[in-house]
Amino acid sequence: DISDFQIEGMSIGDSLLDYLSEEKILKELELGKDEYAWTDKKFGDVYIYEETETYQYLSASIKRKDKKYIIYAVRGLIDIEDINVCLKKRNKISDDFENIFINAKKSEKKFKSSSDPTGESLVHAIYFIFDSGDEIEVTCYEFGKTMTSPNGLDVILATKEHIDWLKKFSKY
């Protein structure tokens, strides 16, 4: 079950109030209110910029109108400039997940990032899909020259509901 897995202690189904104050959650939601300008704004991301032993920063996706602040997706991010180093780390994490989640279906995809209008940026993703439709994603982002974001590695836990919502608006 995906809810048995944690990123820095956070898991799907937890309340974000266990990790942050309501004031901080609301402030982050307000800062990111235009982040998904292309969406129906059902979900919002709350970023946690405190570096941990494993990640440089974290984010959690919650429903904007949910006063319990239940987590539907949690993500750990690491900036890794060298794409080859990123891919090596991604593959190591993927191998570990493959040994842990033996019943999950593994899928690997490489595609152009929808956030780069030049088409130069690439996404190197490995998905672990559970019978429930929930997913774990381990992805390296290789950004083109015109992008300001650094290359990096994401590890994401997401519910089927959150994934279905994202699929409406992106090349997820």
JOUR-V418273 format. One record per residue. N is the residue number from 0. RES is the residue in one small letter. SS is DSSP state (a for helix, b for strand, c for the rest). PHI is phi in degrees with one decimal (999 if undefined). PSI is psi in whole degrees, -180 to 180 (* if undefined). Layout:
N:RES:SS:PHI:PSI / N:RES:SS:PHI:PSI
This chain:
0:d:c:999:132 / 1:i:a:-62.0:-30 / 2:s:a:-69.9:-12 / 3:d:a:-79.9:-14 / 4:f:c:-97.9:144 / 5:q:c:-127.2:151 / 6:i:b:-117.2:112 / 7:e:c:51.4:41 / 8:g:c:88.5:-12 / 9:m:b:-95.1:143 / 10:s:c:-142.0:163 / 11:i:c:-58.2:136 / 12:g:c:92.4:-16 / 13:d:c:-71.6:162 / 14:s:b:-90.6:133 / 15:l:a:-64.5:-19 / 16:l:a:-64.6:-18 / 17:d:a:-72.4:-13 / 18:y:c:-122.0:-28 / 19:l:c:-137.8:157 / 20:s:c:-74.3:156 / 21:e:a:-61.0:-36 / 22:e:a:-60.2:-45 / 23:k:a:-68.1:-39 / 24:i:a:-60.8:-49 / 25:l:a:-64.1:-37 / 26:k:a:-63.9:-44 / 27:e:a:-66.0:-39 / 28:l:a:-63.4:-39 / 29:e:a:-66.7:-42 / 30:l:a:-62.1:-34 / 31:g:c:-99.5:16 / 32:k:c:-62.4:-25 / 33:d:c:-101.7:3 / 34:e:c:-58.2:-43 / 35:y:c:-106.1:61 / 36:a:c:-60.0:-21 / 37:w:c:-91.6:10 / 38:t:c:-118.3:179 / 39:d:c:-87.3:3 / 40:k:c:64.6:24 / 41:k:c:-62.2:-44 / 42:f:b:-109.4:159 / 43:g:b:-140.1:150 / 44:d:b:-99.1:137 / 45:v:b:-114.9:117 / 46:y:b:-92.4:141 / 47:i:b:-121.9:110 / 48:y:c:-94.1:12 / 49:e:c:-82.4:118 / 50:e:c:-66.5:138 / 51:t:c:-111.3:-178 / 52:e:c:-62.5:-32 / 53:t:c:-104.1:-39 / 54:y:c:-119.0:153 / 55:q:c:-80.3:-33 / 56:y:b:-158.9:166 / 57:l:b:-129.0:161 / 58:s:b:-144.5:154 / 59:a:b:-131.7:137 / 60:s:b:-101.9:129 / 61:i:b:-131.2:162 / 62:k:b:-75.8:131 / 63:r:c:-59.6:-31 / 64:k:c:-99.4:7 / 65:d:c:-89.6:112 / 66:k:c:-76.6:-7 / 67:k:c:-89.6:-13 / 68:y:c:55.1:49 / 69:i:b:-70.7:136 / 70:i:b:-83.4:126 / 71:y:b:-106.0:-19 / 72:a:b:-154.9:143 / 73:v:b:-134.4:142 / 74:r:b:-138.5:134 / 75:g:b:-108.2:135 / 76:l:b:-126.1:142 / 77:i:b:-135.2:127 / 78:d:b:-77.9:123 / 79:i:c:-135.6:105 / 80:e:c:-64.1:-43 / 81:d:c:-79.6:113 / 82:i:a:-61.7:-32 / 83:n:a:-67.5:-38 / 84:v:a:-65.2:-41 / 85:c:a:-62.2:-47 / 86:l:a:-63.1:-38 / 87:k:a:-63.8:-44 / 88:k:a:-66.2:-42 / 89:r:a:-58.3:-45 / 90:n:a:-64.9:-37 / 91:k:a:-64.5:-46 / 92:i:a:-62.4:-43 / 93:s:a:-59.6:-44 / 94:d:a:-60.2:-42 / 95:d:a:-62.2:-45 / 96:f:a:-63.2:-38 / 97:e:a:-61.3:-34 / 98:n:a:-76.9:-28 / 99:i:a:-83.8:-48 / 100:f:c:-104.2:70 / 101:i:c:-67.8:-21 / 102:n:c:-94.6:-5 / 103:a:c:-80.5:145 / 104:k:b:-84.9:127 / 105:k:b:-96.2:136 / 106:s:b:-139.8:136 / 107:e:b:-120.1:134 / 108:k:b:-139.6:146 / 109:k:b:-129.1:126 / 110:f:b:-152.3:166 / 111:k:b:-74.2:140 / 112:s:c:-73.1:132 / 113:s:c:-72.1:-13 / 114:s:c:-84.6:-4 / 115:d:c:-115.9:106 / 116:p:c:-65.0:-19 / 117:t:c:-78.4:-18 / 118:g:c:79.2:8 / 119:e:c:-82.2:-24 / 120:s:c:-83.4:140 / 121:l:b:-121.0:151 / 122:v:b:-117.4:126 / 123:h:b:-113.0:97 / 124:a:b:-114.6:143 / 125:i:b:-123.4:128 / 126:y:b:-113.9:142 / 127:f:b:-117.2:113 / 128:i:b:-107.5:125 / 129:f:c:-91.6:161 / 130:d:c:-55.6:-31 / 131:s:c:-71.4:-16 / 132:g:c:96.2:-11 / 133:d:c:-65.4:158 / 134:e:b:-139.6:153 / 135:i:b:-115.4:133 / 136:e:b:-123.3:135 / 137:v:b:-123.0:115 / 138:t:b:-134.9:139 / 139:c:b:-105.7:133 / 140:y:b:-104.6:126 / 141:e:b:-115.4:97 / 142:f:c:-85.5:143 / 143:g:c:-71.8:174 / 144:k:c:-61.6:-31 / 145:t:c:-83.1:-9 / 146:m:c:-87.3:145 / 147:t:c:-92.9:-15 / 148:s:c:-72.9:143 / 149:p:c:-77.8:154 / 150:n:c:-58.3:153 / 151:g:b:-171.6:173 / 152:l:b:-114.6:133 / 153:d:b:-120.3:140 / 154:v:b:-119.6:122 / 155:i:b:-127.9:133 / 156:l:b:-107.6:129 / 157:a:b:-144.5:142 / 158:t:c:-77.6:159 / 159:k:a:-58.1:-40 / 160:e:a:-59.7:-44 / 161:h:a:-67.9:-41 / 162:i:a:-62.8:-46 / 163:d:a:-60.7:-39 / 164:w:a:-63.0:-46 / 165:l:a:-63.1:-38 / 166:k:a:-62.2:-25 / 167:k:c:-66.6:-22 / 168:f:c:-123.0:-3 / 169:s:c:-148.4:-179 / 170:k:c:-91.3:33 / 171:y:c:-52.8:*
